[in-house]
Amino acid sequence: MPAASPEFYGISDYASFIVFELVTNATGTDFPSSDEISVRFAFHNGTISGSEKPTIYPMFDQSSDLLSYSDFSTQMDKVAVTSTSQWCDMCGNSDGKCSSSSAPSSTPSSSNTESSGGISRAVAGMIGTLVTLAVILGLQALFLLVGGFRIAKRNKGGPEMATASSVKAR
């Protein structure tokens, strides 16, 4: 695509989009066969391009804006990234999903499920929750014992008799 326009060099502007439009001249109510379908590529370079409509570009160094569907499929198979291992090879990434193996896996990679200590993130989260709860309960117990406070039963009488508070100083 860079041969078609310099807009395809680098990173596109914010709110850019591309469209692969399937077009046909076939008549009838049935879906046309793949021999009767062509593909057209359109690109809109964000909100600063000055145009409201996307621009149509020829694909794969073709002279025509329309490319037959079979040619489009053949050309896309040559450049498409179809697996995780292919993506890792193309981008040169060696961490995250790419670190587990070169073959795609249906299970999450070890970096997503394990912390550096070898326990899963779910177990580490549970341990953190229990430690936090123990610290909070310990501080409350210390406050009640050292501060001289006690928990008392509230009087269930009318509003004039409800003078007892739930926490009283000794």
C-alpha positions as CSV (number, residue, x, y, z in Angstrom):
1,M,0.0,0.0,0.0
2,P,2.9,2.5,0.5
3,A,3.3,2.5,-3.3
4,A,-0.2,3.8,-3.7
5,S,0.1,6.7,-1.3
6,P,2.6,8.1,1.3
7,E,-0.3,8.1,3.8
8,F,0.5,4.4,4.4
9,Y,3.9,5.1,5.9
10,G,4.1,5.3,9.7
11,I,1.1,5.3,12.1
12,S,-2.3,6.5,10.9
13,D,-4.0,9.5,12.5
14,Y,-6.6,9.2,15.3
15,A,-10.0,7.9,14.0
16,S,-8.6,6.5,10.8
17,F,-10.3,3.6,9.2
18,I,-10.0,1.1,6.3
19,V,-12.7,-0.6,4.3
20,F,-12.5,-3.7,2.3
21,E,-15.7,-3.4,0.1
22,L,-17.1,-6.4,-1.7
23,V,-18.8,-5.3,-4.9
24,T,-20.5,-7.1,-7.7
25,N,-22.4,-6.5,-10.9
26,A,-24.3,-9.8,-10.6
27,T,-28.0,-9.7,-10.9
28,G,-30.5,-11.8,-9.1
29,T,-31.5,-12.4,-5.5
30,D,-29.0,-15.2,-4.7
31,F,-25.6,-14.4,-3.2
32,P,-23.1,-14.1,-6.1
33,S,-20.4,-16.7,-6.6
34,S,-16.8,-15.7,-5.7
35,D,-16.0,-15.4,-9.4
36,E,-18.5,-12.5,-9.6
37,I,-17.2,-10.6,-6.5
38,S,-14.5,-8.0,-6.6
39,V,-12.8,-6.2,-3.7
40,R,-12.2,-2.5,-3.4
41,F,-10.0,-0.9,-0.7
42,A,-10.8,2.5,0.8
43,F,-8.9,4.5,3.5
44,H,-9.7,7.6,5.5
45,N,-6.8,9.1,7.4
46,G,-8.5,10.3,10.6
47,T,-10.3,13.5,11.4
48,I,-7.6,15.9,10.1
49,S,-7.5,14.6,6.5
50,G,-9.9,17.4,5.3
51,S,-12.2,14.9,3.5
52,E,-15.4,13.4,4.7
53,K,-15.3,10.5,2.4
54,P,-12.7,7.7,2.3
55,T,-10.2,7.6,-0.6
56,I,-10.2,4.5,-2.8
57,Y,-6.7,3.0,-3.5
58,P,-5.6,0.1,-5.8
59,M,-4.2,-2.9,-3.9
60,F,-1.1,-5.0,-4.5
61,D,0.3,-2.7,-7.1
62,Q,-2.7,-3.2,-9.4
63,S,-3.7,-0.5,-11.8
64,S,-7.4,-1.0,-11.2
65,D,-9.3,0.0,-8.0
66,L,-11.2,-3.4,-8.2
67,L,-9.5,-6.7,-7.6
68,S,-11.2,-10.0,-8.2
69,Y,-12.0,-11.9,-5.0
70,S,-9.8,-14.9,-5.9
71,D,-6.8,-12.6,-6.6
72,F,-7.5,-10.7,-3.4
73,S,-7.5,-14.0,-1.4
74,T,-4.3,-15.2,-3.1
75,Q,-2.5,-11.9,-2.4
76,M,-3.7,-11.6,1.2
77,D,-2.5,-15.2,1.9
78,K,1.0,-14.0,1.0
79,V,1.0,-11.1,3.5
80,A,-1.5,-12.2,6.2
81,V,-0.4,-13.0,9.7
82,T,-2.5,-16.1,10.6
83,S,-1.0,-17.4,13.9
84,T,0.4,-16.2,17.1
85,S,3.8,-17.8,16.3
86,Q,3.9,-15.9,13.0
87,W,3.0,-12.7,14.8
88,C,5.8,-13.2,17.4
89,D,8.3,-13.9,14.6
90,M,7.2,-10.8,12.6
91,C,7.3,-8.3,15.5
92,G,10.3,-9.9,17.3
93,N,8.5,-10.1,20.6
94,S,9.8,-12.4,23.3
95,D,7.7,-11.8,26.3
96,G,4.0,-12.2,27.2
97,K,2.3,-14.7,25.0
98,C,5.3,-15.0,22.8
99,S,7.5,-16.2,25.6
100,S,5.6,-19.4,26.3
101,S,6.3,-21.1,23.0
102,S,6.5,-20.5,19.3
103,A,3.3,-22.5,18.7
104,P,-0.1,-21.0,19.6
105,S,-1.7,-22.5,22.7
106,S,-5.3,-22.7,23.8
107,T,-4.3,-22.3,27.4
108,P,-3.2,-19.0,28.9
109,S,0.6,-18.5,28.9
110,S,2.5,-18.9,32.2
111,S,3.1,-15.1,32.4
112,N,-0.6,-14.5,32.6
113,T,-1.3,-17.0,35.3
114,E,1.8,-17.1,37.5
115,S,3.5,-14.5,39.6
116,S,7.3,-14.5,40.1
117,G,7.0,-16.8,43.1
118,G,5.4,-19.6,41.2
119,I,1.9,-19.4,42.6
120,S,-1.1,-18.4,40.5
121,R,-2.4,-14.8,40.6
122,A,-5.7,-16.0,42.0
123,V,-4.1,-17.6,45.0
124,A,-1.8,-14.6,45.5
125,G,-4.9,-12.4,45.5
126,M,-6.6,-14.6,48.0
127,I,-3.6,-14.6,50.3
128,G,-3.4,-10.8,50.1
129,T,-7.1,-10.5,51.0
130,L,-6.8,-12.8,54.0
131,V,-3.7,-10.9,55.3
132,T,-5.5,-7.6,54.9
133,L,-8.6,-8.9,56.8
134,A,-6.4,-10.2,59.6
135,V,-4.6,-6.9,60.0
136,I,-7.9,-5.0,60.1
137,L,-9.4,-7.3,62.7
138,G,-6.2,-7.2,64.7
139,L,-6.3,-3.4,64.8
140,Q,-9.9,-3.4,65.8
141,A,-9.2,-5.9,68.7
142,L,-6.2,-3.8,69.8
143,F,-8.4,-0.6,69.7
144,L,-11.1,-2.3,71.9
145,L,-8.6,-3.8,74.4
146,V,-6.1,-1.0,74.8
147,G,-8.5,1.8,74.4
148,G,-10.8,0.6,77.2
149,F,-13.8,0.2,75.0
150,R,-16.4,-2.6,75.1
151,I,-19.4,-3.6,73.0
152,A,-22.7,-3.3,74.8
153,K,-26.2,-4.4,73.8
154,R,-28.5,-1.6,72.7
155,N,-31.7,-1.0,74.6
156,K,-34.8,-1.9,72.6
157,G,-37.1,0.6,74.4
158,G,-38.7,3.7,72.9
159,P,-36.8,6.7,71.7
160,E,-36.6,8.2,75.3
161,M,-35.0,5.0,76.6
162,A,-32.5,4.6,73.8
163,T,-29.6,6.4,75.6
164,A,-27.2,3.5,75.7
165,S,-24.6,3.5,72.9
166,S,-23.2,0.4,71.3
167,V,-19.6,1.3,72.3
168,K,-19.0,2.7,75.9
169,A,-15.8,3.8,77.6
170,R,-14.9,2.0,80.8
